[in-house]
Amino acid sequence: MKKLIYLSVILAFIGLQNVFAQSRQVSGVVTSADDGLSIPGVSVMVKGTTIGTTTDLNGKYSLNVPENGKSLVFSFVGMTVQEVVINSSTIDVILKSESIGVDEVLIVGYSTTTKKSFTGTAKQISSDRLAAKSTADISQALAGEVAGVRVINTSGQPGTTATIRIRGIGSVNGNRSPLYIVDGVPYDGNINSINPSDIASTTVLKDASATAIYGSRGANGVIVLTTKKGKAGVSRIEVESKFGVNMKLLPEYDVISSPELYTELTWEGLKNKGSILGETDPAGYANTNLFQQGVGISPFYNMWNADGDQLINSATGQFNSGITRKYTPQDWEDHMFDNSTRKEINVKLSGGADKTTYYTSFGFLDDEGYYINSDFKRYTSRVNVTHEVKPWLKGSMNIAYSYSKQNSAGQTSDSNSGFWFVANIPPIYPVYLRDIDGDLVPDAILGGNQYDFGGGVGTGTRGFGSLANPVSVTQLDINQFTNHETSGNSMLEAKFLKHFKLTTRLGLVYNTSDRDNLGNPYYGGSAEQNGSIYKVKTNIFSYTWLSMLSYQNSFGLHNLDAFVAHENSSYEYKYLSAFKSNLANPTGLELNNAVVSSPSSSYINDYAIESFFGQIKYDYDEKYFIHLVARRDGSSRFKNEKWGTFGSIGAAWMMSRENFMSGVSWVKDLKLKASYGWIGEQDGGGFYPGEDLYNVNNLNDQLSFSFNTKGNPDLTWEKTIQMQVGTEFSIGEVLEASFDYYVKKTDDLIFDRRVSPSLGYAIITVNDGEMENSGFEFDVIAHIVNTNDFKLDLSLNGAMAKNEIKRMPIEPSTGKPKVLDQDGIYGRSAGHSIFDIYVREYAGVDAATGQSTWYRYFNETGNGTIEYISSMTDYLAANKGNIGTIGKETTTVYADATEKYINKSPFPDVQGAFRLEAKYKGFELSTQFIYSLGGDSYDYIYAGLMSNTQPGGNNWHKDILNRWQSAGDVTDVPRLSAGEDTRVNSTSSRFITSNDYLALNNIRLGYNLPERWINNIGLEKANVWVSGDNLWVKSARKGFDPSSSETGSSSTYRYSPLSTITAGLRIQF
């Protein structure tokens, strides 16, 4: 019966065509204004209908136009939409390039559309704009390009992919990253395997109307990448060469750099310690112990020509006159960081004949980091072919291969980290070992000078990073990642019954990655094992098979575009690791080079998704637009609740087409839009969250099992409901703008719930809790000057976002929502954001004693008793109805202070970018700044530099010079005490730092050589340029970079972003 109904509907659509008037044939050819070449794939539509076609491989088209058809609309990705009145049977059109505008063509949701007919929010970024940045992958190039899209470069290590967040934090414990779509199918490979030079267009989808078609994987936004294709009728070769210099232009923290000043401060701390301990002569105590192993600095690091107790004048606290150094320690930053080079070359061949087009590319990138021996090398190749088998049948095949190798020795999150050393090591410690006379010690094993690993020469150990030397690690150890990736994408499209089209597409990704880690047998952590080898091998295989039936037709002023589809996706991840020690060859990376084995490990994770979905797009007279989406996804991850239903509805009103707007000619393309949708997310629970998982163990060579994870068979999707309203418009030829307001509510959050240990397990993963993200986004472009010779544009985008936990998960012991869940410095409670800071409140320094103080809150109850509060939120929830007067006092005991929300979080008030672009004849200049206003983060590096560790244990920030020194001093920096007051830099509001920053993200100056210069040598185009990336940042504190972390907090182990200056040449012939 259903089949009969469907057939009747189809036949009715077909029959309706005959109701309308006779048609006439119009044909022509479409060419590009840039190069005069024909353009295949241009959409040609009869205005006010959905009757249309696309140009063939030679840019030609032929179309039957109804008698009431008045004009044709020509549109193509990256080019200005052109409307032409039908006054002849032959209409040839020349399209001009345009990257911004309300009529631009968008690639969204398994189809293309124009921006004015789109009911959702999507932003397309031109390939030229992204190519202006010297980045290894597309994720980093997106920084600052789209309102509401935050790009976080968490590491400057070449080859590292950026973290992207679209419209806030999508989940507490689940996946927060967007879905990548490459040439129409989901992409599960490494995004840095795709050469940005091969990308023709990048579109970011943000609201439910744009992302619901991707169902369970679209909750965090979607990034759609389309790779380049050839054009029929011309063969073209393009060569692009870039050479750059990578540097560390972002500064380090302002630390004590003088060995003498550091030693004087250490002496002062020992003097204060003597007073605390009750010594009768604190200054004498300090002199005696200044270079005393275990109390002061290791005597081996006394670099001066006097004994340790003779260095400091007790009366002044400064060095005695006549003291000189035996040697000057090397600057660790000079040995860990150095300018390096970046080399890139891309060669592209494209063209086509009558029925076939091709695009072939070869790319090479050699990107060296400023951190010693860190680099990324990549070789890429791609072949994209399209072929028209019959007028009604065409196909395409895209194949890409990437090989890359990344070196990153000495970047661990421990004492072997060079970043930790540079940020924190006192200036008294040398890179190379010295003997007691201050002379360099030869390395009897490796030759040259021996590195100082903190062990000294028979006289004690270094107080900082003992047994570590990252300069040596980067030279002697190996940490290498090798990656091979092959991806393929084939498509077959058949047109039938005039308005129907059947498409099938298969996308494949195969990725194999190897990690080779070698710990040298001579020095450092692996020396006791005579060296070690650690190897990891991973394989990823994924495929997506899509089949889609689409229908497109017009009935007078009614236009309909619809499709139904089925999609099957599968993902498999294989892991294998092995460790061996005691090397035969000190540089051999193979396991057979070592003799002592440890247990190996391997496992497989996989999942599959089955999907049925469809969409309907309808408009009336290009004024009123409706967009409906429905999708049904089934996931193998869930045991009982495998299926989820998702969808959206979007509507738009092109108000500027109404008659009552005809007198307001200066307002163009004014559109109001709204959307509502519900989307899912499945990644937060892991691969097998419904199953109980066990470890397989060896118990005296017998098989045994131990419990690993308790499964929850009822776990299911996180569900996100998103609502949006917005407007888009332009004012004359001067201003283009769009504004959007959205609310995203995520329910059934995936949480790890603690349960009673009597159950035999401590944690179970559940669906519970609710979170909301809301915000306002704007994107404005002002065309300040627009003449034939000179153009000047200013663009500004921004987002004001808010995050709030609406409901906490249930606490099993009470059966009620949990009051507070602490995660480091962050508290999670209803009414607060996921990253609201929950710490003790710093009260400053006691002017009489120089001790740190914090606030302790108390409750004066009605019965006259005082109750001290350790955790404010927990206390208020537990004592409802018994709260009298809340007061506070200061305390010098850190443990007695009250933990509380301090009305600080890293979420900014507004965040975005602005860009200035100028073109004068052949010259082009563009600059992009990224800004963030509001929000606060924790500066862990600064906190570590304001510590009271043991002498020689850590360096200080120069703010230590503002310390308390004597009674009556008013300051917020407590006294030095050589390890006695160790709580002075414990977690508190003292180290909360403003997240405000302004960064120069990119600047580029280019010149297009005149054709009269280059045509005589056989070139079509030639362009030269110089550009700079990540050149400058202004933040609340020198060295503090809140842009490189999701929460804005600093880390001593983080590879700060690269600064790159590049010169480039691109030629076409």
KOLKOL-418252 format. One record per residue (C-alpha): y, z, x. Coordinates in pm, whole numbers, padded with zeros to 5 digits, always signed. Layout:
BEGIN
YZX...
***
This chain:
BEGIN
+00000+00000+00000+00243+00093+00285+00174-00239+00458+00254-00422+00134+00586-00236+00102+00680-00311+00464+00595-00680+00417+00802-00695+00098+01105-00545+00275+01077-00795+00561+01044-01091+00326+01343-00965+00129+01555-00956+00444+01447-01308+00531+01512-01435+00180+01862-01288+00167+01971-01532+00433+01942-01823+00191+02182-01663-00052+02477-01725+00176+02664-02047+00250+02567-02337+00472+02593-02300+00849+02727-02519+01130+02625-02534+01496+02852-02420+01779+02755-02446+02148+02910-02405+02490+02883-02243+02831+03009-01905+02957+03133-01867+03315+03282-01589+03527+03652-01581+03617+03558-01418+03947+03355-01703+04092+03338-01978+03827+02962-01942+03799+02768-01944+03474+02660-01609+03331+02316-01570+03174+02250-01299+02916+02597-01295+02758+02591-01170+02399+02746-01424+02158+02803-01283+01808+02963-01417+01493+03235-01161+01425+03171-00945+01123+02798-01020+01129+02497-00951+01345+02422-01322+01374+02414-01402+01740+02234-01515+02048+02249-01479+02427+02329-01736+02691+02040-01891+02877+01984-01898+03252+02255-02163+03287+02509-01971+03082+02463-02204+02784+02435-02102+02420+02386-02265+02083+02441-02083+01756+02425-02159+01383+02743-02013+01232+02777-01942+00858+03058-02121+00679+03246-01794+00639+03226-01724+01014+03577-01733+01159+03535-01631+01525+03282-01562+01802+03269-01246+02014+03145-01280+02374+03038-00962+02559+02863-00884+02885+02813-00567+03089+03112-00504+03316+03331-00776+03163+03607-00782+02907+03491-00866+02555+03652-01190+02436+03702-01306+02079+03749-01682+02020+03846-01851+01692+03596-02120+01586+03794-02443+01579+03546-02676+01745+03175-02733+01775+03201-02680+02151+03351-02355+02281+03344-02278+02652+03449-01928+02756+03557-01766+03084+03493-01390+03102+03695-01157+03324+03564-00845+03497+03674-00513+03356+03528-00174+03429+03725+00028+03172+03805-00038+02811+03705+00035+02456+03521-00299+02427+03298-00259+02730+02927-00322+02680+02708-00012+02710+02339+00002+02791+02208+00288+02576+01891+00398+02407+01657+00099+02462+01935-00145+02368+02289-00256+02438+02598-00201+02228+02974-00224+02253+03178+00087+02305+03378+00036+01985+03062+00019+01771+02895+00317+01941+02893+00639+01738+02808+00866+02031+02959+00949+02368+02863+00749+02674+03045+00664+02993+02969+00358+03200+03069+00367+03568+03119+00038+03749+02902-00038+04048+03215-00108+04255+03347+00241+04191+03023+00405+04296+02987+00174+04596+03322+00301+04725+03148+00626+04821+02919+00660+05123+02625+00833+04959+02253+00790+05001+02178+00803+04629+02345+00754+04297+02346+01123+04199+02602+01219+04465+02822+00920+04382+02864+01042+04022+03083+01334+04131+03407+01339+03934+03333+01020+03740+03245+01158+03396+03403+01439+03195+03154+01718+03129+02920+01606+03407+02904+01843+03701+02760+01712+04027+02662+01987+04271+02590+01884+04630+02389+02193+04720+02312+02066+05069+02475+01836+05323+02133+01749+05467+02124+01367+05462+01888+01239+05196+01926+01541+04968+01973+01465+04598+02254+01634+04409+02202+01871+04117+02352+01737+03793+02444+01931+03480+02562+01751+03166+02749+01962+02913+02656+02300+03055+02337+02494+03114+02066+02360+02889+01807+02633+02934+01762+02986+03073+01430+02930+03249+01348+02571+03166+01462+02234+03291+01839+02181+03316+01844+01835+03476+01912+01505+03299+01658+01232+03237+01688+00918+03450+01614+00581+03291+01573+00287+03528+01559-00061+03377+01459+00073+03039+01188+00329+03122+01189+00698+03228+01183+00739+03605+00974+01014+03768+01026+00915+04132+01275+01034+04392+01619+00913+04293+01710+00878+04662+01442+00609+04686+01670+00376+04489+01930+00199+04697+02269+00244+04522+02357-00108+04636+02090-00243+04397+02240-00079+04088+02441-00302+03856+02551-00040+03602+02528+00334+03548+02572+00486+03203+02579+00859+03127+02473+00956+02774+02594+01295+02653+02574+01362+02280+02280+01369+02040+02358+01028+01892+02314+00883+02242+02022+01094+02368+01806+01174+02062+01623+00844+02101+01466+00997+02416+01334+01290+02213+01184+01577+02408+01334+01465+02739+01692+01400+02634+01824+01753+02573+02006+01771+02909+02164+01429+02889+02048+01090+03012+02155+00873+03307+02072+00505+03251+02050+00285+03562+02022-00094+03544+01942-00285+03861+02094-00617+03956+01967-00960+03855+02030-01314+03971+02237-01584+03803+02115-01932+03726+02259-02236+03892+02367-02083+04220+02210-01937+04531+02408-01657+04687+02366-01443+04997+02556-01118+05034+02563-00908+05349+02713-00562+05356+02747-00358+05674+02882-00004+05705+02940+00217+06004+03063+00572+05971+03103+00908+06134+02964+01224+05973+03150+01545+06045+03190+01901+05932+03551+01902+05822+03511+02189+05577+03588+02498+05786+03383+02806+05866+03502+03150+05761+03782+03306+05965+03577+03542+06182+03637+03747+06495+03600+03505+06787+03706+03723+07081+03428+03923+07255+03687+04184+07357+03822+04233+07005+03470+04253+06866+03379+04517+07123+03694+04717+07050+03612+04717+06679+03257+04827+06759+03396+05110+06971+03618+05222+06683+03317+05227+06451+03126+05444+06698+03424+05676+06731+03438+05718+06352+03062+05770+06347+03106+06048+06604+03356+06216+06373+03118+06185+06077+02837+06336+06285+03061+06623+06396+03091+06527+06761+03354+06732+06946+03473+06424+07137+03432+06119+06912+03601+05890+07166+03367+06008+07439+03073+05954+07202+03191+05599+07149+03229+05531+07522+02888+05671+07603+02705+05475+07331+02902+05150+07326+02632+04971+07531+02342+05201+07464+02017+05057+07329+01937+05183+06981+02280+05332+06913+02526+05075+07042+02507+04720+07167+02216+04624+07390+02333+04685+07752+02201+04344+07849+02495+04185+07666+02766+04367+07862+02935+04059+08008+03210+04247+08187+03244+04371+08544+03228+04738+08446+02976+04973+08288+02984+05011+07913+03141+05357+07920+03428+05228+08136+03541+04938+07922+03758+05101+07653+04064+05318+07697+04002+05624+07479+04370+05664+07400+04437+05310+07283+04093+05190+07175+04151+04873+07377+04005+04731+07699+04115+04892+08022+04329+04673+08245+04156+04485+08523+03837+04423+08325+03710+04066+08361+03411+03875+08231+03110+03774+08436+03058+03486+08194+03188+03355+07861+02932+03313+07581+02896+02964+07442+03029+02889+07095+02724+02865+06869+02905+02628+06633+02958+02381+06921+02585+02383+06992+02465+02369+06629+02713+02119+06486+02829+01786+06622+02978+01463+06494+02715+01200+06420+02691+00846+06293+02603+00678+05966+02480+00318+05973+02393+00110+05668+02320-00256+05610+02224-00433+05287+02123-00797+05252+02094-00952+04905+01975-01294+04797+02014-01406+04437+02017-01717+04227+01806-01914+03987+01704-02244+03840+01689-02366+03480+01429-02117+03360+01409-01856+03634+01647-01616+03810+01581-01391+04105+01742-01106+04294+01605-00986+04628+01746-00716+04852+01671-00543+05179+01843-00222+05282+01850+00006+05584+02022+00343+05613+02040+00569+05919+02230+00880+05814+02264+01156+06076+02387+01501+05979+02632+01716+06170+02358+01978+06208+02168+01905+06528+01863+01681+06478+01906+01650+06101+01890+01296+05969+01764+01062+05701+01636+00709+05757+01548+00480+05469+01422+00124+05432+01434-00034+05086+01339-00365+04935+01356-00497+04581+01259-00814+04394+01379-00870+04036+01265-01190+03862+01331-01319+03511+01162-01624+03361+01197-01808+03034+00846-01926+02945+00948-02079+02613+01272-02075+02414+01120-01790+02216+00939-01614+02503+01080-01463+02822+00967-01209+03076+01081-01016+03379+00931-00822+03666+01103-00576+03898+00928-00441+04207+01083-00199+04456+00957-00027+04770+01117+00251+04970+01020+00422+05294+01217+00720+05421+01194+00988+05688+01397+01308+05689+01426+01563+05973+01551+01912+05893+01436+02160+06161+01612+02496+06175+01718+02502+05810+01500+02788+05690+01633+03080+05486+01563+03332+05760+01678+03430+06111+01597+03083+06246+01873+02928+06035+02155+02781+06241+02392+02819+05946+02324+03193+05932+02379+03219+06307+02709+03032+06307+02844+03230+06011+02740+03576+06127+02654+03610+06496+02890+03835+06698+03086+03650+06969+02924+03857+07245+02590+03674+07231+02530+03359+07440+02321+03055+07348+02147+03054+07688+01980+03349+07857+02172+03534+08130+02040+03771+08394+02201+04107+08472+02448+03935+08704+02556+03697+08426+02391+03390+08575+02201+03136+08368+01822+03180+08377+01621+02865+08452+01345+02773+08210+01029+02769+08417+00832+02601+08137+01057+02329+08001+01315+02295+08275+01690+02329+08234+01838+02657+08112+01636+02902+07908+01753+02978+07556+01833+03337+07467+01590+03460+07201+01734+03811+07202+01465+03968+07414+01680+04004+07726+01540+04037+08078+01374+04372+08068+01671+04556+07917+01639+04566+07539+01681+04335+07244+01970+04161+07073+02099+04342+06765+02135+04015+06571+01851+03772+06497+01607+03912+06750+01342+03661+06866+01536+03372+06710+01747+03093+06850+01814+02803+06611+01955+02580+06887+01612+02595+07047+01434+02553+06713+01616+02225+06642+01510+02096+06987+01152+02224+07006+01031+02254+06646+00972+01974+06395+01023+01979+06019+00979+01623+05899+00939+01468+05555+00805+01113+05515+00817+00940+05179+00670+00613+05050+00755+00500+04698+00660+00189+04506+00792+00127+04157+00737-00161+03922+00871-00265+03585+00747-00563+03385+00870-00686+03047+00767-00949+02797+00987-01040+02500+00898-01270+02211+01131-01380+01930+00988-01483+01594+01093-01535+01234+01451-01585+01357+01558-01222+01334+01260-01039+01483+01182-00958+01842+00874-00797+01994+00912-00638+02336+00659-00468+02558+00748-00302+02887+00540-00123+03150+00697+00096+03418+00504+00243+03712+00594+00479+03996+00370+00574+04286+00509+00817+04540+00341+00974+04839+00519+01232+05051+00414+01406+05372+00564+01715+05530+00485+01779+05896+00594+02111+06040+00539+02206+06404+00623+02546+06552+00650+02517+06930+00413+02728+07145+00678+02850+07391+00949+03041+07208+01028+03182+06866+00807+03280+06575+00509+03057+06664+00486+03151+07032+00240+03436+06971+00003+03184+06806+00049+02930+07086+00218+02703+06835+00133+02604+06479+00098+02300+06252+00161+02303+05880+00103+01987+05674+00164+01914+05308+00074+01593+05128+00181+01518+04771+00114+01217+04549+00291+01132+04225+00172+00863+03987+00345+00805+03657+00361+00526+03405+00541+00452+03080+00426+00182+02841+00672+00082+02569+00615-00149+02274+00905-00223+02039+00961-00435+01730+01327-00501+01653+01514-00668+01371+01874-00791+01362+02058-00964+01078+02384-00985+00888+02450-01010+00518+02810-01105+00465+03010-00817+00610+02700-00597+00636+02535-00586+00981+02197-00435+01052+02020-00371+01381+01694-00173+01381+01374-00119+01574+01052+00081+01570+00865+00161+01889+00572+00334+02050+00582+00482+02400+00311+00642+02609+00394+00828+02931+00166+00991+03186+00246+01194+03497+00012+01321+03771+00104+01533+04074-00143+01601+04356-00086+01862+04628-00273+01931+04952-00172+02169+05233-00330+02293+05558-00228+02525+05842-00368+02558+06194-00250+02727+06512-00318+02739+06889-00211+02391+06998-00370+02177+07265-00070+01942+07281+00268+02117+07233+00415+01818+07044+00110+01685+06857+00149+01684+06478-00214+01627+06374-00443+01910+06264-00704+01816+06522-00451+01923+06784-00502+02291+06686-00813+02510+06687-00747+02814+06465-00773+02733+06095-00636+02904+05787-00750+02843+05428-00634+02509+05290-00503+02450+04940-00500+02164+04692-00443+02120+04321-00347+01867+04053-00087+01903+03778-00055+01646+03502+00076+01589+03154+00112+01309+02900+00356+01231+02618+00286+01013+02314+00591+00899+02118+00672+00711+01798+01037+00642+01729+01292+00413+01576+01659+00363+01509+01884+00192+01257+02238+00080+01334+02448-00039+01045+02813-00135+01016+03036-00281+00750+03304-00525+00861+03310-00362+01206+03498-00071+01051+03234+00174+00934+02934+00249+01156+02616+00448+01095+02351+00519+01358+02019+00684+01263+01747+00789+01508+01407+00949+01451+01142+01031+01710+00806+01207+01704+00677+01333+02041+00342+01484+02128+00299+01667+02459-00019+01768+02637+00165+02069+02782+00134+02264+02457-00195+02380+02314-00142+02440+01943+00210+02312+01881+00188+01973+02052+00411+01769+01823+00783+01784+01770+01018+01580+01554+01365+01489+01680+01647+01275+01555+02016+01223+01503+02276+01075+01275+02603+00934+01400+02900+00785+01220+03219+00616+01334+03529+00483+01164+03736+00214+01334+04057+00329+01171+04275+00077+01349+04109-00204+01146+04231-00059+00818+04516-00236+00639+04731+00077+00637+04729+00066+01020+04858-00289+01040+05215-00169+01091+05119+00053+01383+05061-00225+01632+05106-00001+01937+04789+00192+01851+04477-00009+01928+04108+00048+01870+04157+00390+01713+03814+00527+01635+03697+00855+01484+03336+00954+01539+03093+01234+01464+02727+01299+01536+02459+01555+01466+02113+01567+01620+01820+01779+01724+01644+01730+02056+01366+01908+02245+01282+02022+02597+00930+02079+02725+00943+02149+03100+01022+02521+03108+00670+02649+03052+00498+02460+03332+00210+02218+03302-00050+02434+03124+00140+02715+02949-00118+02747+02673-00409+02827+02905-00509+03142+03093-00501+03058+03465-00713+03218+03736-00726+03217+04116-01048+03125+04294-01104+03369+04582-01341+03432+04870-01487+03781+04855-01716+03829+05155-01812+03462+05134-01890+03503+04765-01712+03330+04479-01466+03554+04291-01182+03514+04046-00852+03693+03995-00610+03668+03705-00301+03456+03768-00112+03378+03446-00156+03463+03080-00132+03156+02859+00041+03137+02523-00133+02883+02296+00160+02894+02052+00427+02805+02308+00621+02496+02208+00944+02303+02257+01284+02444+02322+01497+02298+02042+01858+02190+02084+02089+02106+01796+02404+01927+01904+02712+01851+01693+03010+01646+01806+03337+01508+01678+03565+01284+01879+03820+01009+01893+03894+00710+02113+04210+00499+02118+04452+00303+02330+04829+00282+02315+04949-00069+02384+04846-00188+02726+04956+00141+02884+04713+00419+02787+04346+00460+02702+04207+00796+02594+03906+00969+02446+03858+01328+02329+03535+01501+02228+03446+01847+02098+03081+01950+02092+02853+02243+02015+02498+02263+02155+02270+02534+02019+01935+02582+02192+01675+02786+02005+01321+02897+02092+01425+02944+02455+01138+02974+02699+01143+03329+02835+00903+03536+03043+00843+03848+02833+00724+04168+03002+00439+04340+02819+00245+04663+02853+00030+04671+03171-00253+04802+02956-00302+04447+02833-00419+04344+03180-00119+04125+03252+00250+04196+03294+00422+03878+03169+00366+03620+02897+00580+03311+02841+00719+03292+02487+00968+03102+02271+01246+03343+02189+01622+03374+02206+01913+03142+02137+02194+03005+02355+02502+02799+02280+02710+02562+02490+03035+02432+02348+03327+02249+02493+03613+02005+02479+03624+01693+02698+03899+01443+02766+03929+01116+02955+04269+00949+02994+04366+00633+03182+04728+00532+03229+04810+00178+03341+05141+00260+03506+05208-00083+03654+05027-00399+03552+05166-00722+03702+04997-01020+03861+05056-00890+04214+05063-00514+04165+04855-00278+03953+04871+00101+03949+04640+00317+03739+04613+00694+03705+04305+00844+03542+04231+01204+03452+03919+01360+03306+03825+01718+03235+03601+01952+03044+03654+02300+02903+03311+02448+02846+03178+02779+02720+02829+02924+02742+02703+03213+02529+02370+03379+02464+02355+03417+02086+02027+03605+02059+01814+03781+02322+01433+03770+02318+01237+04053+02158+01161+04363+02367+00793+04445+02289+00841+04821+02331+01106+04834+02057+01037+04525+01851+01409+04447+01869+01609+04195+02073+01646+04303+02433+01981+04463+02507+02018+04362+02872+01823+04153+03120+01952+04170+03478+01900+03886+03724+02063+03979+04054+02436+04015+03996+02414+03860+03649+02354+04033+03320+02213+03860+03015+02309+04001+02678+02396+03865+02338+02762+03766+02335+02773+03693+02709+02711+03383+02916+02396+03327+03117+02598+03399+03432+02828+03686+03331+02860+03917+03632+02717+04269+03583+02788+04493+03884+02955+04816+03992+03333+04813+03981+03508+04861+04315+03788+05121+04307+03932+05069+04655+03951+05301+04955+04010+05676+04958+04337+05698+05149+04247+06041+05287+03902+05961+05428+03879+05581+05448+03562+05576+05239+03482+05313+04977+03503+05425+04615+03363+05286+04293+03417+05373+03928+03182+05603+03746+03212+05600+03368+03129+05891+03144+03111+05977+02775+03283+06288+02645+03067+06354+02345+03181+06543+02039+02990+06857+02138+03193+06898+02458+02933+06769+02702+02987+06489+02953+02723+06223+03005+02750+05996+03307+02666+05630+03251+02455+05432+03497+02441+05106+03299+02719+05060+03044+02554+04803+02815+02223+04990+02798+02401+05321+02737+02620+05194+02455+02322+05036+02280+02108+05351+02313+02380+05592+02196+02527+05422+01892+02689+05683+01672+02718+05929+01959+03003+05770+02154+03303+05994+02198+03566+05911+02455+03469+05680+02740+03646+05774+03061+03615+05690+03426+03658+05848+03765+03607+05739+04123+03307+05825+04335+03217+05769+04699+02847+05763+04611+02748+05405+04537+02435+05501+04342+02643+05713+04102+02876+05426+04006+02834+05249+03672+02702+04896+03642+02892+04701+03379+03026+04365+03276+03357+04306+03452+03468+04007+03239+03394+03759+03516+03168+03454+03519+03150+03132+03721+03226+02911+03420+03568+02749+03479+03841+02719+03218+03872+02348+03297+03696+02125+03547+03726+01754+03618+03880+01490+03839+04179+01262+03871+04204+00926+04042+04487+00702+04158+04411+00332+04200+04650+00069+04332+04607-00303+04391+04861-00519+04568+04760-00880+04619+04447-00853+04835+04483-00481+04909+04309-00206+04713+04366+00170+04748+04190+00441+04552+04177+00820+04579+03970+01069+04383+04034+01442+04364+03801+01693+04198+03945+02014+04057+03826+02337+03897+04047+02606+03743+03922+02945+03629+03592+03120+03680+03477+03359+03951+03180+03379+04185+03026+03615+04436+03110+03546+04801+02792+03662+04974+02902+03531+05314+03228+03726+05300+03042+04039+05188+02811+04010+05491+03113+03975+05720+03268+04296+05587+02967+04515+05656+02917+04838+05846+02597+04742+06025+02473+04883+06353+02679+04785+06661+02603+04427+06760+02433+04362+06426+02680+04123+06263+03022+03967+06309+03328+04052+06099+03576+03852+05900+03931+03884+06030+04015+04078+05716+03849+04370+05897+04177+04400+06087+04324+04541+05763+04076+04832+05768+04159+05196+05709+04224+05370+06043+04395+05699+05968+04473+05929+05677+04733+05786+05443+04650+05420+05507+04661+05221+05183+04413+04933+05197+04104+04800+05020+03907+04766+05348+03720+05088+05432+03682+05248+05775+03437+05124+06034+03151+05364+06097+02880+05186+06303+02606+05192+06042+02692+05519+05867+02869+05390+05553+02619+05111+05490+02714+05079+05122+03064+04948+05193+02954+04590+05130+02694+04658+04864+02713+04447+04550+03030+04523+04357+03338+04360+04212+03498+04381+04558+03349+04048+04662+03411+03855+04340+03619+03553+04439+03813+03297+04236+03635+02967+04180+03956+02764+04177+03945+02467+04408+04090+02124+04470+03891+01873+04677+03966+01527+04809+03635+01371+04718+03701+01008+04814+03970+00780+04948+03928+00409+05013+04151+00132+05145+04017-00223+05121+04136-00577+05173+03999-00896+05020+04045-01176+05270+04224-01480+05120+04000-01772+05031+04202-02006+05250+04095-01797+05550+03725-01790+05478+03632-02106+05286+03651-02318+05599+03375-02111+05757+03147-02134+05454+03223-01795+05295+03293-01738+04926+03423-01382+04958+03496-01134+05233+03608-00775+05198+03681-00511+05463+03752-00147+05400+03771+00204+05539+03682+00507+05329+03655+00882+05353+03432+01118+05156+03460+01493+05110+03752+01519+05349+03930+01833+05230+03891+02131+05001+04135+02407+04911+03977+02724+04776+04054+03093+04742+03928+03168+05094+03891+02957+05406+03525+02855+05435+03442+02935+05072+03322+02626+04883+03242+02704+04517+03159+02338+04447+02828+02348+04638+02647+02593+04411+02566+02600+04041+02712+02950+04015+02979+02893+04284+02835+03171+04500+02821+03126+04876+02508+03140+05093+02476+03184+05468+02179+02946+05470+02350+02653+05298+02411+02318+05470+02776+02255+05383+02852+01906+05249+02906+01623+05496+03247+01471+05552+03220+01100+05623+03463+00833+05740+03325+00481+05701+03434+00128+05789+03267-00157+05604+03242-00534+05573+03099-00732+05282+03065-01110+05286+02924-01360+05037+02816-01714+05106
***
